Amino acid sequence: MVNNALKAPLLRLSALERVADPVEQATAVLSKYPLCDRCLGRLFAGLGRGLSNAERGRALKLSILMRIHAAALAGQAPGYAKEVLTNMGQTAEGLYEQLFGSRPERRACYICNDKLDEFLESTPEKVARAVREWGGTTFLVGASVDPEVVQREEKLKAEFKLALGESIKSEIKREVGKRAQALGLRVDFARPDVVVLVRFPSGDAEPQPRRLMISGVYRKLRRDLSLSPREPSLNPLTSRLLEMTQSSRVGIKGLVRDERGVRALGLGIPVTFLLGGSRVRSAPPEGTMIESEGASLEVKGDAAAAADEDLARRVRVYRCVIYAEGASPAEVKLAAESLKGREARQKVMGRTVSGVVREAACNIVGDLVECLISLDEKLYVMELVSGRGSEPSLSGLLGKEATCVEADLLGVIGLR
Ligand SMILES: [Zn+2]
């Protein structure tokens, strides 16, 4: 019984001997590199619960300091004492002066260059200001750390085989996030209003709001305007969207083309606008009508699915008023309706496309013929009538020049 009680602590001690001692490891590190409390503590972040890295680092420094002092009092100050005390910075100044009769040389932290403490003091306020300026209440902190700082930290961990450390990036994200929350903001990991990227050591805090998507049906009453999928920002309607959402960039999904000279009416074109750098947090509610200079977007959530649909499976429905010089309206009607079900090949703007004319139904109105033509979205209706780059075409079938005097797009719909 007595034997066992004595044995137990001895066993535990011998087991400890094989485990690296953090105070000895910290002494070895400080014999070579000057470190601030926080950067030293971070190398041992996995040890101790509920401590900050600054507390860990200070505790290690104090332990080392007392060991050196005890050894010095016994007349056995270790050879590394001068270097280690110097690299500890302010904490060891008093003992250094007592042992060596002068003030220690001032050395900056090898990892953070003495910038981290001040950074963690001043950055949370900048984060809070950025989030409020962008109209948000919830946030998340992202960190970008100078690669040279990261390299120095990694090198040090590898050199001393320190496996329980935390990265400086992780400490910055956690500490800045915690302190910004104390200023009245709320962290949201899943859907923050604003992600604020903080840069170390510069101290910049840049808001990176998430992308805003507005889906709906696009219609256009004016023939002289068109929305270009390549340069959407040059259009009055997209300018209006940019202004409403205080965004800096806009892109469009689901719009193959918006032809000049053709109105877009009726069912319209399902599109999704992607707005970047937005200061507004959510899309306008379903049913909102956004209008500018004869063009409009009716906000509709389910339009997103249609805009995402495989564009090869969408059909455009047009109303075309057709006139052909030297052909009677009855001839035009007959020829136009014979296009139904035919596969057409077109070469437009250097690209060759092919698709099917799904429907062609006409009415004679005086000298003119009004046709409803639906065709695969890839095909161009004007060319199908005029024959420029299109085979077959109405002009080709008539042997006479046919033109689409007026065209309206009545809808873009999925192929059933
Ligand atoms: Zn440091």
Boltz pocket constraint, residues with backbone or C-beta under 6 A from the ligand:
constraints:
  - pocket:
      binder: B
      contacts: [[A, 35], [A, 36], [A, 37], [A, 38], [A, 39], [A, 40], [A, 109], [A, 110], [A, 111], [A, 112], [A, 113], [A, 114], [A, 115], [A, 116]]
      max_distance: 6.0
